[in-house]
């Protein structure tokens, strides 16, 4: 029942307002409606002060239109009573006689002042802020969408969270666009108030003199006072709505309401309070100045400043006591020392000024790392060890370091109060220029309040936690083989054994030991081949192990079994773009292969190898200039040696064998052929 009433409330109110425009209402009902109008505007104003972010009051633009229409309806109803009966209820009479002292001149001046405040100051400013906010929000949408996609691809958020964020970005753009239009209602309402007052005054005087035979003085006193009272009654809620509009469009997203935020931020500087209090005392000493007001205000500010000093001192003492208790509670037992000596598989060290990002909130660093572990487990098939996070006073300010087995694997910056803008055209923005550590993109750390300005330049803006987690993701992916321990392999194989026991029992320990299986899986991870299809990998390795237990051959057998999954990663559009090796050169490379402890290697004249690498470099650059990606394809026996040869210069170029490419039905497009001097001459 209550839900049905809520659905029907607004339509009924709108229909009632329309009826108010054409149907006369008695004076007592007009009094009730005027009171409702004033209190409605007051409630809306207070609501804008207590919301934490503008989207929490997303119905405001529509509510503003209804309230504006309601005031115009009251203007029409009051005009009908003023001109028809010479009396429009007690509220208007009170405003016309009591509020302005029964003086036409005073009433006119007060009304004009209210109009100036509303129309020139509040409404004009709110209209401009709404216009700029709408433009900034719409310009920032592509960058925000890209940031959401980046977080989703990095595993920092789930699909549900990504949809929620996209919906919030769309709702924010719709809200500011609606506020840009709704601010025009406020401006039109102010203009309409002036026009209606002029019409009522002229019409009232003419009506009193012509139809009722009043003198011009009586007509002016009677109808002008009522008209001014009517104008004040409608202009006051109109001013409240204008202030509400300015309040809602100037609010930034915060963790608390406006009152709490304002009091906390205004009281953050004790020096400001003390200086202001002293200034008030000094101003009281100026000859002719009223002493009591300045002394009272100055004394209050000095009192607040002293209270802030005691509060800061108490907070500092409490913090030192807590640190002392924590230090005293730490025992130096043998077990504690052993725990401190333990080398952690994965560790993030933070400079002391970055500890705030480990806050325990839902979107802090620890939550992002947990999401990243789930993402990597789904993508690569390994369980990333828990990430230890601690602070280090040895690090420079705003610096973080990622360590693997106690060895630094990467470091970067994440300065507090700043966001990373990636893109071109950042010269006009203040901040520190850097090179992004993962993709090598040029960027700049800009102040958080310049986020909209950076997005307007077309840059992608990323918060500092996302920068750190993206860097961590790249390091983990590149070091997945080092992170895969023998215990991890045992746990993974036990999981396979529960659903496919024959694949495990036939291989381990009859053909291979657990260490040899670990070496095969590490070989796959070195080339970023997912091992989540572990059952298929073990079956293919079993067949190969019956012939040879050479690690390189075992890895190639596993890759061939995973051929369709490998090809799917590199298909771009309708075809798989490949770079081939000239057959004559390929035969020469096969003849130059020699076995070694690290696997097969190509032993060829260095000059010829450099020529081959130069040809490969030209083919890769030609593909990249076309905005495409490609893979290098060669004979199965040659693939491991080719990969070792080009890893130093072309670490990101995938190397596939003919057997892997032909394991799935896919269109192949040759975009380059590698040759050397001998094959060109031939």
N, C-alpha and C positions, 0 to 999 in steps of 0.2 A: 504493500500500500504506500509506504513512504517513498519507495523507488519510483512508483508511478507519479506521485505528486511532484517529485524532483524533476522528472521529465517534462511535466506539464507546466511547471512554475513559470519558466521564462516565456514560453509561447503565450500563456495567459496574461503575463505582465505586458508584453509587447502589444497584444490586442487591446488591453485596457488603455495603454498610452495612445493608441490610434483613436480609440473612442473618446479620449480626453480632448482630442483636437476638435471634435465636432459636436460633442454633447455637453451642455452646460452642467456645472457641478455647483452645489451649494457652498457657502463660505466655510462652514465647519469641515466639510470634506477637503476643501482646498488647504485649510490649516493642517490637517492630518497628512496630506500628500507632501506639503512643503517640509514638514518635520521629517518625514521619511526620506525625502531627497537630501536634506542636510546630513542626517545620520548615515545614510548610505555612502555619501561622499567621504565622510569621516572614517567609516569602517574600511573603505577601499584604501584610503591614505595610510591608515595604520597597518593594514595588511602588507602594503608594499614595503613598509619598514621592517617587518618581521620575517619576510621570506628570505631564504639563504641565497637563492639565485633566481634570476628572472623567469626561468622556465617553470618554477614552482607556482607561478601565477600566470600561466599561459592563457587563461581565459580573459585576461585584462583587456586586450583590444576589443573583443566583442562586448564586454561589460561596459567599456567606455562609450561605445556607440549607443547602447541601450540607455545609459545614464544621460547622455547628451539629448537623445530623443525625449526622455522623460522631462528634462528641464524645459525643453522647447514646448512640450505639451502643457506644462505648468504656466509658461509665459502666455500661451493662448488663453488658458482658462482664467488666469488672473486678469488679463486684459479685458476679457468679456465681462467680468464682475466689476472692474474699476469703471469702465465706460458705461455699463448698463445700470449698476446700482449705486455707484459712488462709494462702495465699500467692498473689500476683497478679503475679509477675514481678519482675525486679531493679530496674526503673525505679521502680515504686511503692514497693518496699522501700527503695530509696535515698532517695527523697523523704521517706518516713516516718521513717527513722532518722538519715540523714546530714544532710539539709537542715534538719531541725528539732531535731537533737541528741537524738533518741529521746525527747523530752519531749512528752507529750500536751498539756500546757497551752500550751507554746510553739507547737506545731503548730496548735492550735485558734486561738490569737491571730493567727498569720500568715495562716491561712486566712480568718478573719473580716476582717482588714485588706484582703486581696486582694478579697474580696467587696464590702467597702465602697467601695474604689477603683473597681471595675468597675461596680457597680450604681448607686451614688449619684452618683459624679463623672462617669466617662467615658460610661457608657450613658445616663444621664439627659440629659447635655448633647448627646450625639450625636443622641438621639431628638428633642430640641427643635429642634436645628439642621436636621435632616432634615425635620421638619414645616414649619418656617418656609420653608426652601428650596423645598419642593414647592409651598407656597401662593404664594410670590412668583413662582415660575417659571410656574405656571398662570395667574396674574393678568396676567403680562407677555406671554403669548403673542399676544393680539390686537394689542398695540402693536408687537411684533417683526414680525408678519406684515404690518402696515401699512407699516412701515419698509422691508421687503423689496419690497413692491409699489411703494412710492415710488421706490426705487432702480431697479427694473426699468423703470418708466414714464419715468424721467429718463435712461435709457440707461446708467446707471452699472454695471449688471451684465447678463449675458446670461441667457437662459432657463435654461440649464443651471446657472449659478451660483445663480439664484433657487430652482430646485428643490433644489439642495444645501443652501442656507441654510434652506429650509422644513423639509427632512428633519432638519437639525441641531437646529432649534428643537423639532420634534416629539420627537426622540430625547432632548433635554435634559429636556423635560417628563416623558417616560416614565421617564427615569432617576431624577429626583428623586422622582417618585411611587413608584417601586419602592423607593428608599432609605427613604422614609417608612414603608413596610410592613416592609422588611427590618430596620429598627432595632428593631422589636418582637421579632424573633427573638433579638436580643442580650439584650434585657431578659428575655425568657422563659427564655433559657439561664441567666442569672444566678440567677433564682428557682429553676429546676430544679436547679441545682448545690447550693443550700442544702438543698432538700427531700431530694435523694438522699443527702447527707451524713448528715442526721438519721436517715433510714430505715436506712442502712447501720450507723450506730453502735448504734441501738436493736436492729436485727435481729442484728448481730454479737454483742453482749453476751448477748442472749437465747439465741442458738444455742450460744455457748460454754458457758454455764452449764447449759442444759437438756440438749442432746444430747451435749456432750463433757465435761461434769462439771467444767469449770474454775471456779476461784474467781472472784469478781467482779473482783478486782484483776488476775488474769491475763487474764480476758476483756477487760477495759478496755484493758490494755496491748497485747494482741495485735490486737484488731479495731479499736480506735480509731486506733492508729498507722497501720494499713494503710488505713483509711478516709480519714484525713487526707492520707496520701500520695497516695491515689487522687484526693482533692479538689484537692490542689495540682497534680497532673499535668494535670488537666482545666481548672482555673481559670487556669493560666498561658496556654495557648493561647486560652482564652476571653477573657482580658484583652487579649491581642494583637489578636484580632479586633474587640473593642470599640474599641480605639485606632484600628484601621484604619478602622472605620466613621466615627468622629469625624474622622479625617484626610481621608477622601474627601469628606465633605459640607461640610467647612470650606475646601476648596481652591477658589480662584478661578482662572479661566483665566489662564495665564501663558505667557511665552515660554521658560521654563526650568523645571527640576525644583525641588522644594522646597528642597533643600540649597543650590543655586546662588542662588536667589532670596533665601533667608534670609541667607546670608553677605553678599550684595551690599547688602541693605537694612540689615542691622545695622551694616555698616561704612561707611555713608554719612555718619555724623556723627563727626568727629574730636573735637569738644568733649565728646560723650557718653562716649567712651572715656577721655579724660583726666580728666574729673570723677569717673567711676566708679573709676578707678585711685587718684586722690587720696583718695577716700572710704574705699577699702579700707586704705590706709596709715594714715589717721587712726584707723579702727576697731581697728587692731592696737595702738595706743597705749593703749587702754582697759584699765585694770587687770583682770587675770584672763582677758583674751582671749588665745587662742593666737596668737602673733606670726607664726610661720612660714607658716601657710595664708594669712593676710590679706596678708602681704608678697609671697608668691609670686603670688597672683592679682592684686594691685594692680600689681606690677611688670610682669606680662604685659600688662595693659590699657594701662599707660603706654607700653610698647614698641610695641604695636599702634597706639596713637595717633600716636607719632612716625613710624612707617612710613607711616601714612596721610598725614601732612603732607608727607613727602618725595615720595610718589606724586602728590599733588595739585600740588606745585610742579613736578615733572617734566612732568606732563601740561600744565600751564599754559605752561611754557617751550616745549614741543613745539608747542602750538597757536599761540603767538606766532611761532615760527620758520616754521611753515607759512604763516601769513598774510603774513609778510615775504617769503617766497619767491614767493608768489603775486603780491604787489604789485610786486615787482621784476621778475617775469617779464612783466608787462604793458607792452607797448611803446606809445609814443605816435606811431606812424606815421600817415600820412595815411589809409591804409586802415582802421586801427583807429578813428580819429576819425569817419570816414564811417559805419562800422558802428554806432558808438555814437549817431550823429545820426539814424540811420534810424528812422522812425516805424513801429512794428509795428501790424499790423491788429488784433491781439487780444493783450491783455497782462493778467496778474494780478500785482499788487504786494502783497507781504506784509510785515507788520511783523516786525521781527527775531525776536520770540518765536513766530512762526508758521512759521518755516523748517523746523521738525521734521516738518511734514506732507508735505514733499517729501523723502521718505526713500529712494525707489527701490524700496520694497517693492511686493508685488503689489497691495495695496489702498490705495496712497498717492494723493496728489492727481494726479500725472502719469498714473497708470494710469486713474484715474477720468475725467480729461479726454480721454484717448484713446478710452475707451468712449463718452463723450458725443459726440465727433466722428463716430463710426460711427453712433450713434443719430440725430443730426440729418441726416446724409447719407441715411439710409434714410427719414426722415420728410419732410424738406423738399426733398430732391434737390439740395442744394448741398454743396460741400466746404468745411468750415470751415477757415480758415487755421490753421497751427500756433499754439498758445497759448504765448507767452513768459511764463515765471514768474521773478520776481526779487524780492529783498528791498529794502525802502526804509526808511532810518532816519528819514525825515520823517513816517512814519505813526504814529499813536498805538498804544499797546500793544493787541494782539489784533485789530487792524483789517486788513482786506483791501480792495483796490480793483480793480475791473475796468475796464480802459480799452479803448476802441475808437478806433483811429487816433490814439492819444495823448490822447484826451479821456476824462475819467472818465464812465463809464456807470452805475456803481453801486458802493456800498461796504457793508460789513457787519462784524459781529464774529464771531470764532471763537476764543474764549479757550481756552487750553491747560488740560487737566484737567477740562473741563466738557462737558456735552451739552445740547442744546436740547430742552426739554419744551414741547410745544404742546398747549393744551387749557385747560379751566376747572379751578378748584379747586387752583391752584398756590400759594395764599397761604401754606400751611403749610410750603412748601419754601424753603430758603435759596437765594439767587442774585439775579441781576440781571434784572429784568423788561424785555423789549424787545417790539417789533413785528416779526414775521417779514417780511423785505423782499420776498418774492415774492407771497405770498397775503394779506399784511396781517393775519395771525393773531397773537393775543396769546400770548406765550411767555415763558420764563424760562430763562436759562443756569444750570443747577444742577451741583454737583460730580458727577463721574462715579460716585463711590461711592453717590450717591443715586439712581442710575438705576432700581433696583427700586422705591424709594419713589415716584418719579414715575410709573412705569408702573402702580402700584397705584391711583393717583388717576384712572386712565383716560386719561392724557396719552399722546400719541405722542412718543417720544423719538428724536432724530436726532443722529448724531455730527456733529462740526464740519466734517469734510471733505464730508459729504453736504449740509450747509447751504450751503457755498461752491459746490459743483458745481451744486446746484439753482438757486441764484441766477445762476450763469454761464449755465446752460441757458436761463433766462427771458430774460436779456439778449441772448443770441445769437439766440433766436427772434424777439424784438422788433426786433432790428437786422439781420436777415438781408439786407435790401435793401442796407444800407450795406456789408456784407461781401462782396457779390457783385461782384467786379471784372470788368473786360472780359476779362482773361486767363482768369478762371474760366469766363466764357461761351464763350470760344473752345475751351477744353478740353472743355466739355460738348457743344458742337456737333460737335466732332470725333468724340466718342464716338457721337453719333447718326448721323453720316455713315457710320460703319462698318457700321451695320445698316440704315439707311434713307437712302441717299444722295439719293434724289429729293426728300425733304422739305426737305433743306438746299439743294441746288443750285437749286431753283426759287425759293427765298426770298432767299438770300444769294449774291452782292450784287445780284442783279437787281432786287429789290423793296425790300429793307431793308438797311441797313448793320449791322455788328456792334454799333455803339453803340445803334441803335434797337431791336435785339433785346434788348440788355441793359436798356434802359428798360422794355420790356414785362415782362421777367422780374422786374425790381425792383418794378413795379407789382403783380404777383401776390404777391410776397413781403411787400409792405407789409401786405396783408390776410391774410398767413399761409396763402396758397394753395400747396400743394406743387407744385414744378416738376419732379418726377422723371419724369412722363410727358411728356418734352420733345418727343418725336416728334409726339404728338397736338397739342401746343401750336403747334409750327411749322406743321403742316398747316392749322390753323384760322387762324393769323395770315396765312398765305399767301393764303388766300381773301379775307380782309378787306383785306389790303394792295393787292389789285388794284382795290379800290374807293376806299379812303382809307388814308392812312398816319397818321391822327390817333392818337396814343398811347392816348388813352382808349378809342377804338373798338377798337383792337387788343387791349387788355387785356380788354375785355368779350367779344370774340370768343373769346379763349383761355378765359375763365371758362365761357362757354356750352359749349365743347367738353369741359371738365372737370366739367360739371354733375353727373353721377352720383357722382363722387368727392367733390364739395363737399357734396352732400346727405347722403351716408353719414356725414360727420363730425358732423352735427347731428341725426340721427334718434335720438330718445329713446323707446325702447320700440316700440310697434307703429305709431306715427304721427310725423309731422313737425309740431311745434307752431309756428304762425306768428302773427305780429302783422301785421294788414293796415292799409292806409291807406284811409280813407273815399274812395270814388270821386270825390266832388265836390272834396274837398281835394286828391286826387292830380292831378286835372285843373288845379286852381289852381297847384299846385307846378310842373307841366310848363310852364304859361304863364309862370311866374316865372323859368325857367331862362335863364341867360345864359352864353355861352362866355367863357373867360379863359385866360391863359397857364398857369395851374395846372390847367385842366380846367373843366368846366361847374360853375356855382354857382347857388344859389337866391337871388334878390334879392327879398325880401319885407319887409313891415313888421315891425320888430323885435318889437312887441307880439304880433303874430299868430304869429311864429316861437316866441316864448316860450310861447304857449298850446299850440302843437303839441308842443313839447318836454315841457311839463308833462303832456300827455295820454300821450305815449310813456312818460314816467317812471312814471306810474300803472300802465300796462299791464305794464311790466317788473317793477315791484315786486309786482304781483298774481301774476305767474308765479313769481317767486322765493319768495314766501311759501308757495306750494304745493310747494316743493322741486323745481321743474321748470326746464327751459331752453326757450328759444324763439328764433326768428329773425324778423327784419323782412323782409317781402316787398313789393316795389313793381315798377313798370314798368321794363323794361330801360333805357330812355333816362334814367330818373330815378335809377337805382341809384347811379352814381358821385357825383352831387351830394348825395344823401341820406347816403351814407357820410361825405363830408367834413363835412356839417352836424352829425352826431351823434358824430363821433370824439372830440371834446373831452370830452363828458359820458358817452357810452356806448361807450367804446373797445372793450369786449369783446363788444358785441352784433353778431352777424353780419348783414349786409345782403345778401339774395339777390334776384334778379330772377325774374319769372314764368317766363321762358324756362329758367332754371336749375332751378327747382322742377319744371316739367313735363317736364324731360328724362329723368326716371326715374319709374317707376310706384310711387308711395308714397301712403299715406293722409295727408291733410292735416287737421289739427285747428286751427281758429282759436281762439286764446285771448285775443285783444284786438284792438280797432280804434282807430286814431288819428283824432281829430277836433279841429277848432278851433271857435272861437265861431261863425263864419259857417255851418259845416256843421251845427252843433247847432241853430242858429236855423232853418235851412232844413228 
